[in-house]
């Protein structure tokens, strides 16, 4: 019975580890997307500030407004990236704990056999 319980616990731990790996991939994708958004914002600023792009001169107020908008978007992106990094770090810590538990279960199962 103890062996069956250990096998069931090991199976649950393995499933949790697999799910955490999937979530980690999603988090990494979100972090990469946030970086890509930042690059897009930089490009937008360059376009707004370039009179040759629009064929007309842009006013100082237009540039200020656009820079403010991009700055706000960047701040939101940065906060999201920070949040995702913290969540990723937390999940990696949990994954290490689960891996350690799996090793303990494996050792216990081998000892029982």
N, C-alpha and C positions, 0 to 999 in steps of 0.2 A: 504494500500500500504506500509506503514511504517513497518507493521508487516511482510509482505512478504520480504521486503528488509532485515529486521533483521534476518529472518529465513534463507535467502540465505547467508547472511554474516556469520551467525553461522555455517552453513553447510560448507562453504569454510574454516573457521577457524578449524573446526573439521577434515576436510580432511588434512589440513596442519599439524595439530598436529599428526595425524596418520602417515603421511609420515615422519615427524621428528622422531617419535619413531622408525620407521623402519630403518632410517639412523643411529640412535643412536646404535641400535643393531649391524649394520654392522661395525660401528666404534669400538665398544667394542670388536668385534670379531677380527678386525685388530690389536688392542692393545694386545690382548691375544696371537695372532699369533706371534707378535714381541717378546714377552716375551719367547715364546717357541723356537724361533730362537736363542735367546741369550743363552738359556740352551743348545741347540745343538752345538753352537759355543764353549761353555765351554767344552763340551764333546770331541769335535774335538781336542782341545788343549791338553787335557789329553791323548788322543790316540796318538797324534804325539809325545808327550814327553815320551811315555812309550816304551822303547826298546822291552819289552816282547811282546807287541802287534804285532810288525812288524817282530819279529824274527831276527832283525838286529839292529845295532846301527844307530841312526839318527845323521846326522851331525848338528853342531851348526847352520850352515847357513840354513839348512832345517827347523829347529825349528824357527829361526828368521823369515824366509819367511812366514811360516805358521801362526805364531803369528801375523805378520804384516797383512796378508790377513784377518785373523779372526778379528783383531782389526778394520780394515777398514769396514768389514761387520757389526761389532757391532756398529760402529759409524753411519753408514747408518741406521741401525735398530733403534738406539736411536733417530736419527733425525726424522725418520718416526713416531716413537712413540710420540715424542714431538709434531709433527705436528698434529697427530691424537687426542692427548689430547686437544690441543688448539681448534681444530675443534669441538670436543665433548663438550667442555666447552661453546663454542659459540652457539652450537645447543641447549644445555640445557637452556641457557639464553633465546634464542628465544622461546623455548618451554614454558618456564614460562610466557613470554609475551603473547604468544598465549592463554595459559590457562587463564590468567587474562582477556584478551579480550573476551574470551568465557563467562566468568562469567559476565562481563559487559553486553554482549548481552543477556544472559539469564535473568538478572535482568531487562533490558529494555523491553524484550519481556513479562515478567510477569507483568510489570507495564502497558503495553499496553492492556493486556488481562483483 
